[in-house]
Structures are given as C-alpha cells and as structure tokens.
Amino acid sequence: MMMIPVTVATAAALCVAALGATVTDLGPWYQALAKPDWNPPDIVFPMGWTVIYALITVAGITAWRAAPTSAQAEWVLGLFALNGFLNISWSLIFFRLQRPDWAFYELTLLWLSILMLIIYCGRFSKTAALFLAPYLGWVSFAGALNWAVVQLNAPFG
C-alpha cells in the first residue's frame, strides 16, 4: 500500500513532463522571438524542469502520505492534477498556439495553483511545502521571462 503514492506520483510527473515536452517546440517561431538579455540558454530549461519535476514528485508523495484523512489525500491528488493540467496548458498556449500573451495570463493560474499546493500541503507537511518552493520560484522566473517576451514581441495573433 505504501508504494501506491510513489507509483502514482511518479507516473503522473512523468506523464506531465512528457506531454509538456511533446508540445514544446523550440523551432523557427520560438528562435525568431526577441528575448531579454537575461534569457538563459535553451539547455537550462530541460535541466531545470528535470529537477523541478523530481521535487514535485517527492512533494506529492510526501503530502499524500502525510494527509491525515482520505478526503485530504484526495484533495492533494486533485490539486496536483489541476497543477499538471495548467502546466501542460501553458506549453500548448505558448508554443503550439504561439500566443505568449495568453500564456502569460494562464501562467498566473499555474502560479496560483502552486501557491495553493504549498498552502494546502503545508498544513500537514512542511516538507512537501518546502519541496514545492523551488517550483514556485522557477515559475515566477518563467513568468517574468514570458512577460518580457510579450513586451518585446507583441502583438500576437
């Protein structure tokens, strides 16, 4: 029974990461976008996301196991599922729809979902909340970068 959280969290994180990577297209459209001077090299993003997804997985397992009731454990799953959906949606909007402007607004929902996870999971697992903190920082940086891309390239569509 103790392996169920590990299996589910790992499978979910791998699915979100794979779907996000599948819809991320660093082709000609993305390369042609003007980016701020502080934009890191493209290789930084997959390395950073690998670490972030590992931390999200550990946070999910930790929070699920620490949830005092099955109802709270279900909320943990639901909040992580919502977050995964928003994570993939950002990539779809930014890269596939080529709408960094819309993606920025969607990213605010993603950011809020991470904050909700930190607050909710932190009620019964400070460790899970701490594992999610770098994710919030990473998405905050991505949001600043997304906004800079909008400012440098608008209008879209």
Secondary structure as the mmCIF struct_conf table of DSSP 4:
data_model
#
loop_
_struct_conf.conf_type_id
_struct_conf.id
_struct_conf.beg_label_comp_id
_struct_conf.beg_label_asym_id
_struct_conf.beg_label_seq_id
_struct_conf.end_label_comp_id
_struct_conf.end_label_asym_id
_struct_conf.end_label_seq_id
TURN_TY1_P TURN_TY1_P1 MET A 2 MET A 2
HELX_RH_AL_P HELX_RH_AL_P1 MET A 3 VAL A 23
BEND BEND1 GLY A 27 GLY A 27
HELX_RH_AL_P HELX_RH_AL_P2 PRO A 28 ALA A 32
BEND BEND2 LEU A 33 LEU A 33
TURN_TY1_P TURN_TY1_P2 ASP A 37 TRP A 38
HELX_LH_PP_P HELX_LH_PP_P1 ASN A 39 PRO A 41
TURN_TY1_P TURN_TY1_P3 ASP A 42 ILE A 43
HELX_RH_AL_P HELX_RH_AL_P3 VAL A 44 ALA A 66
BEND BEND3 PRO A 68 THR A 69
HELX_RH_AL_P HELX_RH_AL_P4 SER A 70 SER A 91
HELX_RH_PI_P HELX_RH_PI_P1 LEU A 92 ARG A 96
BEND BEND4 LEU A 97 LEU A 97
HELX_RH_AL_P HELX_RH_AL_P5 PRO A 100 GLY A 122
TURN_TY1_P TURN_TY1_P4 ARG A 123 PHE A 124
HELX_RH_AL_P HELX_RH_AL_P6 LYS A 126 ASN A 153
#
